[in-house]
Every structure is written in C-alpha cells, then in structure tokens.
Amino acid sequence: MSRAALIVTHTGRRVTTEHARTVARQLIEAGFHVRVVAQEAEEVSLPGVEPVAGAAAAEGVELVFALGGDGTLLRAAELARPAKVPLHGINLGRVGFLNEAEIANLDAAVQHAVDRHYTVEERLTIDVTLENGGEVLARSWALNEATVEKGARERMLELRVDVDGRPLSRYGCDGVVCATPTGSTAYAFSAGGPVVWPGVEALVLVPISAHALFSRALVTSPSSRITVTVEPHSSALLCCDGRRVFDVPEGGVINVVRGELPVLVARLEPRPFTDRLVAKFGLPVAGWRSNSNNAL
C-alpha cells in the first residue's frame, strides 16, 4: 500500500522553501506520494509532488508535515484535524513551541517519520459557538485559544463570564482568553495565565487588562462550558487561533466547550514537557542564587 504525506510550509522566504523541497525530495525517495498545499505548489515544485486544495487536502495521508513556526503548525492543524492525521512540526521560526523538531535535526526528523519511529499524542481542542438572540452566527474551533477582544481601541469592553451556566464575574477589560493546555504557553501566558502541562485536561480563562479587583486566571474542568456575553454598548471580535475572526454584536454570546475532535501530534521521542519549557523559554535552571557562595 502506497504511503502519502502532506507538506504545509511558510513560503515567501527562500530558505524555508528550500527546506520544504528537501523534505519533499527525501519523502519521495522513500516511496511516499507527496502533496503540497496548492498556494505553495509553485515554490515547492518538484517532479512527483501533487498540489491539493480544500478542507480534504489531508484525507488519506499518513502525516502532515508543518515546516515553519507555530503559525504554520496552526494552519496545518486546520487540515490535519478533520482528517484525524498526526501533525509533524519542524520549527523554522522563532519559538516554535508546538513543533517537535528543530531545523538542525531536519534529516533525522524525516527519517523517523519514514521509519514510523514516533508516537501519537492527542491535544485537547475547544469548540466555539457565537450566538445572538438564539441565532447561531458562527461556529469554529481552536487548538491554542479563542479570544474575545474589544472592537474599538478607545473603549473598554464590558463582558460577563459564566461557567457551567452560573454567573462568575463581570469585567471591564480589553478582552478574555479561553485557552487549552496547549495554548497556555501562547496568548494566555502573555496575559498572565498559568503554564499548563499538555497532558492535563482542563480549560483556561484569562482576563486581559481587566479593571477589576478580581481578575485572576482560572482553570476549569475540561467538561465545563465557558460563556462570554458582550454587554450592551460594547462591540467585540472573536478570534480563534489568530486565524478565524468574527464580529460580535452587542449582546453576542460566545460558548466555549471541549472540542469533539483533538489534534493529533507526532512525537519523535519521549521528551518531558519540562525540558521543552526550559529550552523554549531559556529558563535559568541554576538561577541567580547559583553564585551566592561566591559573593563578596
């Protein structure tokens, strides 16, 4: 039975395109049928590479390779999730928190995929519904987070947050972040939220610049329903993973629940999340106290 893979990359930079061509070439030599996203096909053009388009681009493939930063992986996740195909992220960006391999290990990362030397990890997602007056205006999902943010720079956003059908708090704020454990190291982290290990099943709620005495980040059950209501005289935007944006009218209600489909991620080696956290954030493991004995 023939094997197939889809490559999603960040074109526009010559070096990135060359890396994508290298991966495609190695996969073809290993007997893979290689697909690339149609918009990127011209730059990644190689004999035997098939351009594909649409939501079903990843149907029937063994892996989806994402070459770039976290933004590229989030774009690739849109194709991999409905096809229930693992993502194999190779970091060509800055932090690349979601990616499994670094560019220095490109050849080994491809060989691991060819040899099927990887495990598959499920990442919790969230499903998001926007309603107004009982009418569903939009449905979406997120791997990292869904944010409700103010639509007008000069005005504070007035929100009410309920959890599991019970009122929690009203906020005058710039917005709120509803995040997954995977997204806890992204926007939610920048807004002051906790780092949640990806193996933990939970939802995270973080107010953004709230003018309130109680504005702590909260961690809820994965079965919780978080409801954000935009109060009168406020306009807002709903943004999922920084990619899918919807206008929220006055009185708009956003419901966030655990996603029906997880995102599958290929892991090449059982590396503890603690090590990834230290490496990506450059944490001072020794700390400033390590030299205390040498103080004058």
FITORKOL-780860 format. One record per residue (C-alpha): residue in one letter; chain; z, x, y. Coordinates in nm, 2 decimals, padded with zeros to 4 digits, always signed. Each point is the difference from the previous one (the first is absolute). Layout:
// FITORKOL-780860
<r residuo="a" cadena="A" z="Z" x="X" y="Y"/>
...
***
This chain:
// FITORKOL-780860
<r residuo="m" cadena="A" z="+00.00" x="+00.00" y="+00.00"/>
<r residuo="s" cadena="A" z="-00.10" x="+00.14" y="+00.34"/>
<r residuo="r" cadena="A" z="+00.27" x="+00.08" y="+00.25"/>
<r residuo="a" cadena="A" z="-00.03" x="-00.09" y="+00.37"/>
<r residuo="a" cadena="A" z="+00.19" x="+00.09" y="+00.32"/>
<r residuo="l" cadena="A" z="-00.02" x="-00.11" y="+00.37"/>
<r residuo="i" cadena="A" z="+00.03" x="+00.25" y="+00.28"/>
<r residuo="v" cadena="A" z="+00.13" x="-00.11" y="+00.34"/>
<r residuo="t" cadena="A" z="+00.01" x="+00.27" y="+00.27"/>
<r residuo="h" cadena="A" z="+00.04" x="+00.06" y="+00.37"/>
<r residuo="t" cadena="A" z="-00.35" x="+00.08" y="+00.11"/>
<r residuo="g" cadena="A" z="-00.08" x="+00.13" y="+00.34"/>
<r residuo="r" cadena="A" z="+00.15" x="+00.34" y="-00.06"/>
<r residuo="r" cadena="A" z="-00.22" x="+00.25" y="-00.17"/>
<r residuo="v" cadena="A" z="+00.27" x="+00.17" y="-00.20"/>
<r residuo="t" cadena="A" z="+00.12" x="-00.34" y="-00.14"/>
<r residuo="t" cadena="A" z="-00.35" x="-00.10" y="-00.10"/>
<r residuo="e" cadena="A" z="-00.04" x="+00.33" y="-00.18"/>
<r residuo="h" cadena="A" z="+00.32" x="-00.05" y="-00.20"/>
<r residuo="a" cadena="A" z="-00.12" x="-00.35" y="-00.09"/>
<r residuo="r" cadena="A" z="-00.33" x="+00.14" y="-00.13"/>
<r residuo="t" cadena="A" z="+00.19" x="+00.26" y="-00.20"/>
<r residuo="v" cadena="A" z="+00.21" x="-00.27" y="-00.17"/>
<r residuo="a" cadena="A" z="-00.31" x="-00.21" y="-00.07"/>
<r residuo="r" cadena="A" z="-00.18" x="+00.30" y="-00.15"/>
<r residuo="q" cadena="A" z="+00.29" x="+00.09" y="-00.22"/>
<r residuo="l" cadena="A" z="+00.03" x="-00.36" y="-00.13"/>
<r residuo="i" cadena="A" z="-00.37" x="-00.03" y="-00.07"/>
<r residuo="e" cadena="A" z="+00.01" x="+00.33" y="-00.19"/>
<r residuo="a" cadena="A" z="+00.29" x="-00.14" y="-00.21"/>
<r residuo="g" cadena="A" z="-00.21" x="-00.31" y="-00.09"/>
<r residuo="f" cadena="A" z="+00.12" x="-00.25" y="+00.26"/>
<r residuo="h" cadena="A" z="-00.21" x="-00.26" y="+00.17"/>
<r residuo="v" cadena="A" z="+00.10" x="+00.05" y="+00.37"/>
<r residuo="r" cadena="A" z="+00.00" x="-00.27" y="+00.26"/>
<r residuo="v" cadena="A" z="+00.05" x="+00.05" y="+00.38"/>
<r residuo="v" cadena="A" z="+00.05" x="-00.26" y="+00.27"/>
<r residuo="a" cadena="A" z="-00.34" x="-00.09" y="+00.14"/>
<r residuo="q" cadena="A" z="+00.09" x="+00.09" y="+00.36"/>
<r residuo="e" cadena="A" z="+00.09" x="+00.36" y="-00.12"/>
<r residuo="a" cadena="A" z="-00.29" x="+00.03" y="-00.25"/>
<r residuo="e" cadena="A" z="-00.24" x="+00.19" y="+00.24"/>
<r residuo="e" cadena="A" z="+00.25" x="+00.28" y="+00.07"/>
<r residuo="v" cadena="A" z="+00.12" x="+00.03" y="-00.36"/>
<r residuo="s" cadena="A" z="-00.35" x="-00.03" y="-00.14"/>
<r residuo="l" cadena="A" z="-00.05" x="+00.17" y="-00.34"/>
<r residuo="p" cadena="A" z="-00.23" x="-00.08" y="-00.29"/>
<r residuo="g" cadena="A" z="+00.17" x="-00.25" y="-00.23"/>
<r residuo="v" cadena="A" z="+00.23" x="-00.14" y="+00.27"/>
<r residuo="e" cadena="A" z="-00.02" x="-00.38" y="+00.04"/>
<r residuo="p" cadena="A" z="+00.07" x="-00.17" y="+00.33"/>
<r residuo="v" cadena="A" z="+00.21" x="-00.31" y="-00.03"/>
<r residuo="a" cadena="A" z="+00.13" x="-00.26" y="+00.25"/>
<r residuo="g" cadena="A" z="+00.22" x="-00.30" y="+00.00"/>
<r residuo="a" cadena="A" z="+00.35" x="-00.09" y="-00.13"/>
<r residuo="a" cadena="A" z="-00.11" x="+00.06" y="-00.36"/>
<r residuo="a" cadena="A" z="-00.10" x="+00.36" y="+00.06"/>
<r residuo="a" cadena="A" z="+00.27" x="+00.13" y="-00.24"/>
<r residuo="e" cadena="A" z="-00.05" x="-00.25" y="-00.28"/>
<r residuo="g" cadena="A" z="-00.03" x="+00.18" y="-00.33"/>
<r residuo="v" cadena="A" z="+00.08" x="+00.35" y="+00.12"/>
<r residuo="e" cadena="A" z="+00.27" x="+00.22" y="-00.15"/>
<r residuo="l" cadena="A" z="+00.14" x="+00.14" y="+00.32"/>
<r residuo="v" cadena="A" z="-00.05" x="-00.04" y="+00.38"/>
<r residuo="f" cadena="A" z="+00.01" x="+00.34" y="+00.17"/>
<r residuo="a" cadena="A" z="+00.12" x="+00.00" y="+00.36"/>
<r residuo="l" cadena="A" z="-00.08" x="+00.32" y="+00.19"/>
<r residuo="g" cadena="A" z="+00.16" x="+00.01" y="+00.34"/>
<r residuo="g" cadena="A" z="+00.33" x="-00.09" y="+00.15"/>
<r residuo="d" cadena="A" z="+00.22" x="-00.31" y="-00.04"/>
<r residuo="g" cadena="A" z="-00.25" x="-00.21" y="+00.19"/>
<r residuo="t" cadena="A" z="-00.27" x="+00.08" y="-00.25"/>
<r residuo="l" cadena="A" z="+00.23" x="-00.09" y="-00.29"/>
<r residuo="l" cadena="A" z="+00.09" x="-00.33" y="+00.16"/>
<r residuo="r" cadena="A" z="-00.37" x="-00.08" y="+00.03"/>
<r residuo="a" cadena="A" z="-00.06" x="+00.10" y="-00.36"/>
<r residuo="a" cadena="A" z="+00.29" x="-00.22" y="-00.10"/>
<r residuo="e" cadena="A" z="-00.19" x="-00.31" y="+00.13"/>
<r residuo="l" cadena="A" z="-00.26" x="+00.07" y="-00.28"/>
<r residuo="a" cadena="A" z="+00.23" x="+00.13" y="-00.27"/>
<r residuo="r" cadena="A" z="+00.27" x="-00.28" y="+00.01"/>
<r residuo="p" cadena="A" z="-00.22" x="-00.30" y="-00.09"/>
<r residuo="a" cadena="A" z="-00.17" x="+00.20" y="-00.27"/>
<r residuo="k" cadena="A" z="+00.34" x="+00.11" y="-00.14"/>
<r residuo="v" cadena="A" z="-00.12" x="+00.36" y="+00.00"/>
<r residuo="p" cadena="A" z="+00.23" x="+00.31" y="+00.07"/>
<r residuo="l" cadena="A" z="-00.04" x="+00.19" y="+00.33"/>
<r residuo="h" cadena="A" z="-00.03" x="+00.37" y="-00.02"/>
<r residuo="g" cadena="A" z="+00.08" x="+00.14" y="+00.35"/>
<r residuo="i" cadena="A" z="-00.10" x="+00.35" y="+00.11"/>
<r residuo="n" cadena="A" z="+00.14" x="+00.09" y="+00.34"/>
<r residuo="l" cadena="A" z="-00.25" x="+00.13" y="+00.26"/>
<r residuo="g" cadena="A" z="+00.20" x="-00.13" y="+00.30"/>
<r residuo="r" cadena="A" z="+00.33" x="+00.10" y="+00.16"/>
<r residuo="v" cadena="A" z="+00.30" x="-00.15" y="-00.19"/>
<r residuo="g" cadena="A" z="-00.17" x="-00.19" y="-00.27"/>
<r residuo="f" cadena="A" z="+00.32" x="-00.15" y="-00.13"/>
<r residuo="l" cadena="A" z="-00.18" x="-00.24" y="-00.24"/>
<r residuo="n" cadena="A" z="-00.22" x="+00.27" y="-00.15"/>
<r residuo="e" cadena="A" z="+00.07" x="+00.17" y="-00.33"/>
<r residuo="a" cadena="A" z="-00.19" x="+00.33" y="+00.04"/>
<r residuo="e" cadena="A" z="-00.06" x="+00.24" y="+00.28"/>
<r residuo="i" cadena="A" z="-00.34" x="+00.16" y="+00.08"/>
<r residuo="a" cadena="A" z="+00.12" x="+00.34" y="-00.14"/>
<r residuo="n" cadena="A" z="+00.02" x="-00.17" y="-00.34"/>
<r residuo="l" cadena="A" z="-00.33" x="-00.19" y="+00.02"/>
<r residuo="d" cadena="A" z="-00.16" x="+00.14" y="-00.31"/>
<r residuo="a" cadena="A" z="+00.31" x="-00.05" y="-00.21"/>
<r residuo="a" cadena="A" z="+00.05" x="-00.35" y="+00.13"/>
<r residuo="v" cadena="A" z="-00.35" x="-00.09" y="-00.11"/>
<r residuo="q" cadena="A" z="+00.04" x="+00.17" y="-00.34"/>
<r residuo="h" cadena="A" z="+00.33" x="-00.20" y="-00.06"/>
<r residuo="a" cadena="A" z="-00.20" x="-00.32" y="+00.06"/>
<r residuo="v" cadena="A" z="-00.28" x="+00.11" y="-00.23"/>
<r residuo="d" cadena="A" z="+00.25" x="+00.09" y="-00.27"/>
<r residuo="r" cadena="A" z="+00.20" x="-00.32" y="+00.06"/>
<r residuo="h" cadena="A" z="+00.31" x="+00.21" y="+00.06"/>
<r residuo="y" cadena="A" z="+00.17" x="-00.24" y="+00.24"/>
<r residuo="t" cadena="A" z="+00.24" x="-00.29" y="-00.01"/>
<r residuo="v" cadena="A" z="-00.04" x="-00.33" y="+00.19"/>
<r residuo="e" cadena="A" z="+00.27" x="-00.12" y="+00.24"/>
<r residuo="e" cadena="A" z="+00.03" x="-00.35" y="+00.14"/>
<r residuo="r" cadena="A" z="+00.06" x="-00.03" y="+00.37"/>
<r residuo="l" cadena="A" z="+00.15" x="-00.33" y="+00.14"/>
<r residuo="t" cadena="A" z="-00.22" x="-00.18" y="+00.26"/>
<r residuo="i" cadena="A" z="+00.06" x="-00.30" y="+00.23"/>
<r residuo="d" cadena="A" z="-00.20" x="-00.31" y="+00.04"/>
<r residuo="v" cadena="A" z="-00.01" x="-00.14" y="+00.35"/>
<r residuo="t" cadena="A" z="-00.08" x="-00.35" y="+00.13"/>
<r residuo="l" cadena="A" z="-00.05" x="-00.11" y="+00.36"/>
<r residuo="e" cadena="A" z="+00.05" x="-00.37" y="+00.07"/>
<r residuo="n" cadena="A" z="+00.01" x="-00.22" y="+00.31"/>
<r residuo="g" cadena="A" z="+00.09" x="-00.37" y="-00.01"/>
<r residuo="g" cadena="A" z="-00.02" x="+00.00" y="-00.38"/>
<r residuo="e" cadena="A" z="-00.35" x="+00.14" y="+00.00"/>
<r residuo="v" cadena="A" z="-00.07" x="+00.33" y="-00.17"/>
<r residuo="l" cadena="A" z="-00.19" x="+00.22" y="+00.25"/>
<r residuo="a" cadena="A" z="-00.02" x="+00.32" y="-00.20"/>
<r residuo="r" cadena="A" z="+00.11" x="+00.16" y="-00.33"/>
<r residuo="s" cadena="A" z="+00.02" x="+00.38" y="-00.05"/>
<r residuo="w" cadena="A" z="+00.21" x="+00.26" y="-00.18"/>
<r residuo="a" cadena="A" z="+00.13" x="+00.36" y="+00.06"/>
<r residuo="l" cadena="A" z="+00.10" x="+00.30" y="-00.19"/>
<r residuo="n" cadena="A" z="+00.19" x="+00.16" y="+00.28"/>
<r residuo="e" cadena="A" z="+00.10" x="-00.27" y="+00.25"/>
<r residuo="a" cadena="A" z="-00.08" x="-00.31" y="+00.19"/>
<r residuo="t" cadena="A" z="+00.10" x="+00.01" y="+00.37"/>
<r residuo="v" cadena="A" z="+00.04" x="-00.28" y="+00.25"/>
<r residuo="e" cadena="A" z="-00.05" x="+00.16" y="+00.35"/>
<r residuo="k" cadena="A" z="-00.02" x="-00.12" y="+00.35"/>
<r residuo="g" cadena="A" z="-00.34" x="-00.10" y="+00.12"/>
<r residuo="a" cadena="A" z="+00.07" x="+00.07" y="+00.37"/>
<r residuo="r" cadena="A" z="+00.13" x="+00.34" y="+00.11"/>
<r residuo="e" cadena="A" z="+00.19" x="-00.13" y="+00.30"/>
<r residuo="r" cadena="A" z="+00.20" x="-00.26" y="-00.19"/>
<r residuo="m" cadena="A" z="+00.27" x="+00.01" y="-00.26"/>
<r residuo="l" cadena="A" z="-00.07" x="-00.18" y="-00.32"/>
<r residuo="e" cadena="A" z="+00.24" x="-00.27" y="-00.10"/>
<r residuo="l" cadena="A" z="+00.04" x="-00.04" y="-00.37"/>
<r residuo="r" cadena="A" z="+00.23" x="-00.18" y="-00.25"/>
<r residuo="v" cadena="A" z="+00.04" x="+00.15" y="-00.35"/>
<r residuo="d" cadena="A" z="+00.11" x="-00.20" y="-00.30"/>
<r residuo="v" cadena="A" z="+00.07" x="+00.14" y="-00.35"/>
<r residuo="d" cadena="A" z="-00.02" x="-00.23" y="-00.30"/>
<r residuo="g" cadena="A" z="-00.02" x="-00.30" y="+00.22"/>
<r residuo="r" cadena="A" z="+00.31" x="+00.08" y="+00.20"/>
<r residuo="p" cadena="A" z="+00.00" x="+00.11" y="+00.36"/>
<r residuo="l" cadena="A" z="+00.10" x="+00.36" y="+00.05"/>
<r residuo="s" cadena="A" z="-00.05" x="+00.10" y="+00.37"/>
<r residuo="r" cadena="A" z="-00.21" x="-00.04" y="+00.31"/>
<r residuo="y" cadena="A" z="-00.14" x="+00.31" y="+00.16"/>
<r residuo="g" cadena="A" z="-00.15" x="+00.08" y="+00.33"/>
<r residuo="c" cadena="A" z="-00.20" x="+00.30" y="-00.11"/>
<r residuo="d" cadena="A" z="-00.33" x="+00.18" y="-00.03"/>
<r residuo="g" cadena="A" z="-00.04" x="-00.13" y="-00.35"/>
<r residuo="v" cadena="A" z="+00.13" x="+00.03" y="-00.36"/>
<r residuo="v" cadena="A" z="-00.12" x="+00.19" y="-00.30"/>
<r residuo="c" cadena="A" z="+00.01" x="-00.15" y="-00.35"/>
<r residuo="a" cadena="A" z="-00.04" x="+00.29" y="-00.23"/>
<r residuo="t" cadena="A" z="-00.01" x="+00.09" y="-00.37"/>
<r residuo="p" cadena="A" z="+00.18" x="+00.30" y="-00.15"/>
<r residuo="t" cadena="A" z="-00.33" x="+00.19" y="+00.02"/>
<r residuo="g" cadena="A" z="-00.04" x="-00.09" y="+00.37"/>
<r residuo="s" cadena="A" z="+00.36" x="+00.10" y="+00.08"/>
<r residuo="t" cadena="A" z="-00.12" x="+00.35" y="+00.09"/>
<r residuo="a" cadena="A" z="-00.27" x="-00.13" y="+00.23"/>
<r residuo="y" cadena="A" z="+00.04" x="-00.23" y="+00.30"/>
<r residuo="a" cadena="A" z="+00.33" x="-00.14" y="-00.11"/>
<r residuo="f" cadena="A" z="+00.14" x="+00.36" y="-00.01"/>
<r residuo="s" cadena="A" z="-00.13" x="+00.06" y="+00.36"/>
<r residuo="a" cadena="A" z="+00.18" x="-00.32" y="+00.11"/>
<r residuo="g" cadena="A" z="+00.33" x="+00.13" y="-00.14"/>
<r residuo="g" cadena="A" z="-00.01" x="-00.15" y="-00.35"/>
<r residuo="p" cadena="A" z="+00.14" x="+00.16" y="-00.32"/>
<r residuo="v" cadena="A" z="-00.20" x="+00.21" y="-00.25"/>
<r residuo="v" cadena="A" z="-00.01" x="-00.21" y="-00.32"/>
<r residuo="w" cadena="A" z="-00.09" x="+00.17" y="-00.33"/>
<r residuo="p" cadena="A" z="-00.33" x="-00.15" y="-00.13"/>
<r residuo="g" cadena="A" z="+00.17" x="-00.09" y="-00.33"/>
<r residuo="v" cadena="A" z="+00.24" x="-00.24" y="+00.18"/>
<r residuo="e" cadena="A" z="-00.12" x="-00.36" y="+00.01"/>
<r residuo="a" cadena="A" z="+00.08" x="-00.13" y="+00.35"/>
<r residuo="l" cadena="A" z="-00.14" x="-00.12" y="+00.33"/>
<r residuo="v" cadena="A" z="+00.09" x="+00.16" y="+00.33"/>
<r residuo="l" cadena="A" z="+00.03" x="-00.17" y="+00.34"/>
<r residuo="v" cadena="A" z="+00.01" x="+00.22" y="+00.31"/>
<r residuo="p" cadena="A" z="+00.01" x="-00.14" y="+00.36"/>
<r residuo="i" cadena="A" z="-00.20" x="+00.21" y="+00.25"/>
<r residuo="s" cadena="A" z="+00.18" x="+00.08" y="+00.33"/>
<r residuo="a" cadena="A" z="+00.21" x="-00.32" y="-00.02"/>
<r residuo="h" cadena="A" z="+00.21" x="-00.09" y="+00.31"/>
<r residuo="a" cadena="A" z="+00.29" x="-00.11" y="-00.22"/>
<r residuo="l" cadena="A" z="+00.35" x="+00.11" y="-00.11"/>
<r residuo="f" cadena="A" z="-00.10" x="-00.06" y="-00.36"/>
<r residuo="s" cadena="A" z="-00.33" x="+00.17" y="-00.07"/>
<r residuo="r" cadena="A" z="+00.06" x="+00.19" y="-00.32"/>
<r residuo="a" cadena="A" z="-00.26" x="+00.06" y="-00.26"/>
<r residuo="l" cadena="A" z="+00.06" x="-00.23" y="-00.30"/>
<r residuo="v" cadena="A" z="-00.08" x="+00.04" y="-00.37"/>
<r residuo="t" cadena="A" z="-00.05" x="-00.33" y="-00.20"/>
<r residuo="s" cadena="A" z="-00.06" x="-00.10" y="-00.35"/>
<r residuo="p" cadena="A" z="-00.36" x="+00.04" y="-00.12"/>
<r residuo="s" cadena="A" z="+00.00" x="-00.38" y="-00.07"/>
<r residuo="s" cadena="A" z="+00.10" x="-00.08" y="+00.36"/>
<r residuo="r" cadena="A" z="-00.22" x="-00.19" y="+00.24"/>
<r residuo="i" cadena="A" z="+00.00" x="+00.15" y="+00.35"/>
<r residuo="t" cadena="A" z="-00.12" x="-00.25" y="+00.26"/>
<r residuo="v" cadena="A" z="-00.08" x="+00.11" y="+00.36"/>
<r residuo="t" cadena="A" z="-00.06" x="-00.28" y="+00.26"/>
<r residuo="v" cadena="A" z="-00.15" x="+00.08" y="+00.33"/>
<r residuo="e" cadena="A" z="+00.19" x="-00.20" y="+00.26"/>
<r residuo="p" cadena="A" z="-00.16" x="-00.20" y="+00.29"/>
<r residuo="h" cadena="A" z="-00.15" x="+00.20" y="+00.29"/>
<r residuo="s" cadena="A" z="-00.07" x="+00.30" y="-00.22"/>
<r residuo="s" cadena="A" z="-00.32" x="+00.13" y="-00.15"/>
<r residuo="a" cadena="A" z="-00.02" x="+00.24" y="-00.28"/>
<r residuo="l" cadena="A" z="-00.22" x="+00.19" y="-00.24"/>
<r residuo="l" cadena="A" z="+00.05" x="+00.02" y="-00.38"/>
<r residuo="c" cadena="A" z="-00.12" x="+00.33" y="-00.14"/>
<r residuo="c" cadena="A" z="-00.01" x="+00.09" y="-00.37"/>
<r residuo="d" cadena="A" z="-00.01" x="+00.38" y="-00.09"/>
<r residuo="g" cadena="A" z="-00.15" x="+00.06" y="+00.35"/>
<r residuo="r" cadena="A" z="-00.33" x="-00.13" y="-00.13"/>
<r residuo="r" cadena="A" z="+00.00" x="-00.38" y="+00.00"/>
<r residuo="v" cadena="A" z="+00.09" x="-00.16" y="+00.33"/>
<r residuo="f" cadena="A" z="+00.05" x="-00.37" y="+00.09"/>
<r residuo="d" cadena="A" z="+00.09" x="-00.18" y="+00.32"/>
<r residuo="v" cadena="A" z="+00.33" x="-00.19" y="-00.03"/>
<r residuo="p" cadena="A" z="+00.03" x="-00.31" y="+00.23"/>
<r residuo="e" cadena="A" z="+00.32" x="-00.13" y="+00.15"/>
<r residuo="g" cadena="A" z="+00.20" x="-00.16" y="-00.27"/>
<r residuo="g" cadena="A" z="-00.18" x="+00.20" y="-00.27"/>
<r residuo="v" cadena="A" z="+00.19" x="+00.06" y="-00.32"/>
<r residuo="i" cadena="A" z="-00.05" x="+00.31" y="-00.22"/>
<r residuo="n" cadena="A" z="+00.13" x="+00.00" y="-00.35"/>
<r residuo="v" cadena="A" z="+00.04" x="+00.32" y="-00.19"/>
<r residuo="v" cadena="A" z="+00.07" x="+00.01" y="-00.38"/>
<r residuo="r" cadena="A" z="-00.04" x="+00.24" y="-00.28"/>
<r residuo="g" cadena="A" z="-00.37" x="+00.04" y="-00.09"/>
<r residuo="e" cadena="A" z="-00.14" x="-00.15" y="-00.31"/>
<r residuo="l" cadena="A" z="-00.20" x="+00.32" y="-00.07"/>
<r residuo="p" cadena="A" z="+00.14" x="+00.35" y="+00.02"/>
<r residuo="v" cadena="A" z="-00.20" x="+00.31" y="+00.10"/>
<r residuo="l" cadena="A" z="-00.04" x="+00.24" y="-00.29"/>
<r residuo="v" cadena="A" z="+00.04" x="+00.37" y="+00.08"/>
<r residuo="a" cadena="A" z="-00.10" x="+00.29" y="-00.23"/>
<r residuo="r" cadena="A" z="+00.27" x="+00.26" y="-00.03"/>
<r residuo="l" cadena="A" z="-00.10" x="+00.35" y="-00.13"/>
<r residuo="e" cadena="A" z="+00.35" x="+00.13" y="-00.06"/>
<r residuo="p" cadena="A" z="+00.35" x="-00.15" y="-00.01"/>
<r residuo="r" cadena="A" z="+00.10" x="+00.14" y="+00.34"/>
<r residuo="p" cadena="A" z="+00.33" x="-00.14" y="+00.14"/>
<r residuo="f" cadena="A" z="-00.04" x="-00.20" y="+00.32"/>
<r residuo="t" cadena="A" z="+00.27" x="+00.21" y="+00.15"/>
<r residuo="d" cadena="A" z="-00.23" x="+00.31" y="-00.02"/>
<r residuo="r" cadena="A" z="-00.29" x="-00.19" y="+00.16"/>
<r residuo="l" cadena="A" z="+00.23" x="-00.12" y="+00.28"/>
<r residuo="v" cadena="A" z="+00.12" x="+00.36" y="+00.07"/>
<r residuo="a" cadena="A" z="-00.35" x="+00.14" y="-00.01"/>
<r residuo="k" cadena="A" z="-00.17" x="-00.27" y="+00.21"/>
<r residuo="f" cadena="A" z="+00.27" x="-00.01" y="+00.27"/>
<r residuo="g" cadena="A" z="+00.08" x="+00.37" y="-00.01"/>
<r residuo="l" cadena="A" z="+00.37" x="-00.08" y="-00.04"/>
<r residuo="p" cadena="A" z="+00.24" x="+00.29" y="+00.05"/>
<r residuo="v" cadena="A" z="+00.16" x="+00.00" y="-00.34"/>
<r residuo="a" cadena="A" z="+00.22" x="+00.30" y="+00.08"/>
<r residuo="g" cadena="A" z="+00.07" x="-00.14" y="+00.35"/>
<r residuo="w" cadena="A" z="+00.15" x="+00.17" y="+00.31"/>
<r residuo="r" cadena="A" z="+00.33" x="+00.04" y="-00.18"/>
<r residuo="s" cadena="A" z="-00.15" x="+00.25" y="-00.24"/>
<r residuo="n" cadena="A" z="+00.05" x="+00.28" y="+00.25"/>
<r residuo="s" cadena="A" z="+00.35" x="-00.10" y="+00.10"/>
<r residuo="n" cadena="A" z="+00.16" x="+00.29" y="-00.19"/>
<r residuo="n" cadena="A" z="-00.20" x="+00.25" y="+00.21"/>
<r residuo="a" cadena="A" z="+00.11" x="-00.15" y="+00.33"/>
<r residuo="l" cadena="A" z="+00.16" x="+00.24" y="+00.25"/>
***
